[in-house]
Amino acid sequence: MMKRLLCSGLVLPAAAMLLVAVSPAGAEETVLVPFGSTVRYATFAGGQGDVPEEVNGVGYDDSGWALGTAPFGWSDEVYCPLDAVTPWPLGTTIVARVWVDLPPGSRDLRFQRRMISYSGISINGYGFGSCSGGGSPCPWWLCDQTAPYEYSGPTLIVVTQETYSWNATWNYMDFQISADVPPTATDRGTWGTLKVLYR
């Protein structure tokens, strides 16, 4: 059964805060990265605290990372059969890095995550808070967060999730990213098709 999580709020240093504003008239929520997308990812032994901080940075070179298609996961197929596409080993933390190119006036980045444990988000290298699961949420919990700020140009989003527990019998992660985009942004003559960038 799907359940929702209570999620912590945005935590950014003062220098990184962006102007809060009302979405422009006519702006529509546009899916940038749908569930089931192919993204760059890597796994690290241990929990969230064992992942090098530099992987959240915009200058980090992830060209050696693999490309994998979500959902990521693993299951013993006994307690909780999964539809995972890309294997994610138990006892590790998975990190996905995604670039989206946003036109001026874009705002309200929305993150929907299907997850089973602690999951964090960073935007352009700055932490955006986290969601934490619990119990036995076969196959996943839903975490839904929105960052109500303005964005423009190439924007890095890093999604991190750790294994549910040391004795877990399954892992699962999938996510969707959307934003309110000005109506002119969807006209091919003014900006073009929203795209995912890989570095």
WOMO-V145523 format. One record per pair of residues at least 24 apart in sequence whose C-alpha atoms are under 6 Angstrom apart, sorted by sequence separation. I is the first residue (numbers start at 1). J is the second residue. If there is no record, write none. Layout:
I:J
I:J
//
This chain:
41:65
116:140
40:65
41:66
115:140
116:141
40:66
114:140
115:141
40:67
114:141
39:67
114:142
39:68
113:142
38:68
113:143
38:69
112:143
37:69
112:144
124:156
37:70
111:144
123:156
36:70
111:145
123:157
36:71
110:145
122:157
110:146
122:158
109:146
121:158
108:146
109:147
121:159
108:147
120:159
108:148
120:160
108:149
119:160
107:149
119:161
107:150
118:161
106:150
107:151
118:162
106:151
46:92
47:93
45:92
117:164
44:92
104:152
44:93
103:152
43:93
102:152
103:153
43:94
102:153
42:94
101:153
42:95
101:154
41:95
100:154
41:96
100:155
40:96
99:155
40:97
99:156
115:172
80:138
98:156
115:173
98:157
114:173
97:157
114:174
97:158
113:174
96:158
113:175
96:159
112:175
95:159
112:176
95:160
111:176
58:124
94:160
111:177
94:161
110:177
57:125
93:161
110:178
56:125
93:162
109:178
110:179
109:179
92:163
108:179
91:163
107:179
108:180
107:180
106:180
106:181
76:169
75:169
75:170
74:170
100:196
74:171
99:196
100:197
73:171
99:197
73:172
72:172
72:173
71:173
71:174
70:174
48:162
47:162
11:127
11:128
10:128
10:129
9:129
8:129
8:130
7:131
20:149
18:149
63:199
4:141
3:141
4:142
5:143
2:141
3:142
4:143
35:175
35:176
34:176
33:176
33:177
32:177
32:178
31:178
30:178
30:179
29:179
29:180
28:180
27:180
28:181
27:181
27:182
27:183
26:183
//
